[in-house]
């Protein structure tokens, strides 16, 4: 299986850094969450990220800039989205990533799952429906591309909510984490989730440190109990089940 990934930066799906062969993919914490879920018995039963690190060439990573540079043609009928201003890029990004995933699948002759990560962010004045609109917009973009194994990865309001929930649940599995999805997504807020995560860890964690928290099991995705995470997990399960089906 091949993963096609595109996110917003090092603290979500990852980035590229110089190495002995050029610029290698460095998975972020959200990529390790994906890996953890796909490695479960009944799915891959192995770490796709570790396989890639050992030369397996099974991850195709695109930065935001690289995703924006893709020029796959739109269908003649590319309906306008109604609703909130500024959400059109989510569907357009998913459409381009879906087209790229189809090209990778056909070139490699292998099943592909594509994941587009976007924080839903938002401020206290943002509509409560913002997360759902972004999530559904990304799903629609994959569908317009004709790619059935595309997954929206959209934390509410941002990835730190998932990380904090995992940490809190590790300390007390019965703890309620739903309040995290109501916290401000603005990093400038004195109650920002980024600050709350740093306070909980007694440091401002780097992307590598956050990734290691998932990789070493300190944060167990099985314990993350938030609606936005449950929605992502369900889409990942669906995409994995469809990935092995023949391409049209």
C-alpha positions in Angstrom: 0.0 0.0 0.0 1.1 3.6 -0.7 0.1 6.6 1.4 -0.2 10.0 -0.4 -0.1 12.7 2.2 -0.4 16.5 2.2 -0.7 18.7 5.3 0.1 22.1 6.5 3.4 21.7 8.3 5.9 19.7 10.4 3.6 19.4 13.4 0.8 17.6 11.5 1.6 15.1 8.7 5.3 16.1 8.4 7.9 17.8 6.2 11.0 17.1 4.2 14.5 17.7 5.5 17.9 17.3 3.8 19.5 13.9 4.1 22.3 11.9 2.4 20.1 11.3 -0.7 18.5 14.7 -1.0 15.4 15.7 1.0 13.7 12.9 2.9 10.2 12.8 4.4 10.1 13.2 8.1 6.7 12.1 9.5 4.8 14.4 11.9 2.6 13.3 14.8 -0.5 13.1 12.6 1.3 10.8 10.2 2.2 8.5 13.1 -1.5 8.5 14.1 -2.4 7.3 10.6 0.4 4.7 10.7 -0.8 3.5 14.1 -4.4 3.0 12.9 -3.3 1.3 9.7 -0.9 -1.0 11.5 -3.7 -2.6 13.6 -4.4 -6.3 13.1 -6.9 -6.8 10.4 -5.4 -4.0 8.4 -1.7 -3.7 7.3 -0.4 -5.3 10.5 2.9 -3.4 10.0 4.2 0.1 10.1 4.1 1.7 6.7 6.3 4.6 8.0 9.0 2.3 9.3 8.9 0.4 6.0 9.3 3.7 4.1 12.2 4.8 6.3 13.9 1.5 5.5 13.7 2.1 1.8 10.2 0.8 1.0 9.2 3.9 -1.0 5.6 3.6 0.1 4.9 7.3 1.1 4.3 10.1 -1.3 4.4 13.4 0.5 3.4 16.8 -0.9 3.9 20.1 0.9 1.2 22.8 0.7 3.3 24.5 -2.0 3.7 21.3 -4.0 0.0 20.6 -3.8 -0.8 24.1 -5.0 1.5 23.6 -7.9 -0.4 20.5 -9.3 -2.2 21.3 -12.5 -4.6 18.5 -12.9 -7.6 19.7 -15.0 -11.0 20.2 -13.4 -14.0 18.4 -14.8 -16.1 20.6 -17.1 -18.8 20.7 -14.4 -17.1 21.9 -11.2 -20.0 23.2 -9.1 -19.6 26.2 -6.9 -19.9 25.6 -3.2 -22.5 27.3 -1.2 -22.0 28.3 2.4 -19.1 30.0 4.1 -16.7 32.3 2.3 -13.2 30.9 1.9 -13.8 27.2 2.0 -13.4 26.6 -1.8 -9.7 25.9 -1.5 -10.3 22.8 0.6 -12.3 21.1 -2.1 -9.9 22.3 -4.8 -6.9 20.9 -2.8 -8.7 17.6 -2.3 -9.5 17.4 -6.0 -5.9 17.9 -6.9 -4.6 15.5 -4.3 -7.2 12.9 -5.4 -6.1 13.2 -9.0 -2.4 12.8 -8.0 -3.3 9.8 -5.9 -5.0 8.2 -8.9 -1.9 8.9 -11.0 0.3 7.3 -8.3 -1.9 4.2 -8.1 -1.9 3.7 -11.9 1.9 4.3 -12.2 2.8 2.0 -9.3 0.0 -0.6 -9.7 -0.6 -0.5 -6.0 -3.5 0.4 -3.7 -3.3 4.0 -2.5 -4.9 5.9 0.4 -4.6 9.7 0.3 -5.0 12.0 3.3 -5.4 15.7 3.3 -4.8 17.4 6.6 -6.2 20.8 7.5 -6.9 22.3 10.9 -10.4 23.8 11.1 -9.0 26.5 13.4 -11.7 29.2 13.8 -12.2 31.7 16.5 -15.0 32.0 19.1 -17.0 34.0 16.6 -16.7 31.3 13.9 -19.8 29.3 13.2 -20.0 26.0 15.0 -20.7 24.4 11.6 -17.2 25.4 10.3 -15.6 22.0 11.0 -18.3 20.1 9.2 -18.3 22.4 6.2 -14.5 21.9 5.8 -14.7 18.1 6.3 -17.5 17.7 3.8 -15.7 20.0 1.3 -12.6 17.9 1.4 -14.7 14.7 0.9 -16.5 16.4 -2.1 -13.1 17.3 -3.6 -11.9 13.7 -3.5 -15.2 12.5 -5.0 -15.0 15.0 -7.9 -11.5 13.6 -8.6 -13.0 10.2 -8.9 -10.8 8.9 -6.1 -12.6 6.8 -3.6 -9.9 6.3 -1.0 -9.4 9.9 0.0 -9.5 10.9 3.7 -10.2 14.3 5.3 -8.1 14.7 8.4 -9.6 17.7 10.1 -9.1 18.2 13.8 -11.5 20.5 15.6 -10.2 23.1 16.1 -6.6 21.9 15.5 -4.3 18.9 16.0 -3.3 19.9 19.6 -6.8 19.0 20.7 -6.2 15.4 19.6 -2.7 15.4 21.2 -4.0 16.7 24.5 -6.9 14.3 24.5 -4.5 11.4 24.0 -2.4 12.6 26.9 -5.3 13.2 29.2 -6.9 9.9 28.5 -3.6 8.1 29.2 -3.7 9.7 32.7 -7.4 8.9 33.2 -9.2 6.8 30.6 -12.6 8.0 31.9 -11.8 11.6 31.5 -14.1 13.8 29.4 -12.2 15.5 26.6 -15.1 17.0 24.6 -14.4 20.5 25.9 -11.2 20.5 23.9 -13.2 20.9 20.6 -14.7 24.1 22.0 -11.3 25.7 22.8 -10.1 28.6 20.6 -8.1 27.6 17.5 -6.3 31.0 17.5 -2.7 30.6 18.7 -2.7 34.2 20.0 -5.4 33.4 22.5 -4.3 33.0 26.2 -6.3 29.7 26.2 -4.9 28.4 22.9 -4.5 24.7 22.6 -0.9 25.2 21.6 -0.2 26.9 25.0 -2.2 24.2 26.8 -0.2 21.4 25.3 3.0 23.2 26.2 1.8 23.6 29.8 0.8 20.0 30.0 4.3 18.8 28.8 6.2 21.5 30.7 7.8 22.6 27.4 6.9 23.8 24.0 7.2 20.5 22.1 8.9 20.4 18.7 7.4 18.6 15.8 9.9 15.7 16.4 8.9 15.5 20.1 5.2 15.5 19.2 5.8 12.7 16.7 7.7 10.7 19.2 4.8 10.9 21.7 2.7 9.0 19.2 5.4 6.7 17.9 6.4 5.5 21.4 2.8 5.0 22.5 2.7 7.9 25.0 -0.3 9.1 23.0 -2.4 6.1 21.9 -4.8 7.0 19.1 -7.2 4.3 20.4 -7.8 6.5 23.4 -8.6 9.7 21.5 -12.3 10.2 22.0 -13.3 13.3 20.1 -16.0 13.6 17.4 -13.6 15.1 14.8 -11.2 12.2 15.5 -14.0 9.6 15.2 -15.1 11.1 11.9 -11.5 10.9 10.6 -11.0 7.3 11.8 -14.3 6.2 10.1 -13.1 7.7 6.8 -9.7 6.1 7.1 -11.4 2.7 7.7 -13.6 3.3 4.7 -10.7 4.3 2.5 -8.6 1.4 3.5 -11.4 -1.0 2.7 -11.8 0.5 -0.8 -8.2 1.0 -1.6 -7.6 -2.6 -3.0 -10.6 -2.3 -5.4 -9.7 -2.1 -9.1 -9.3 1.4 -10.6 -11.9 2.5 -13.2 
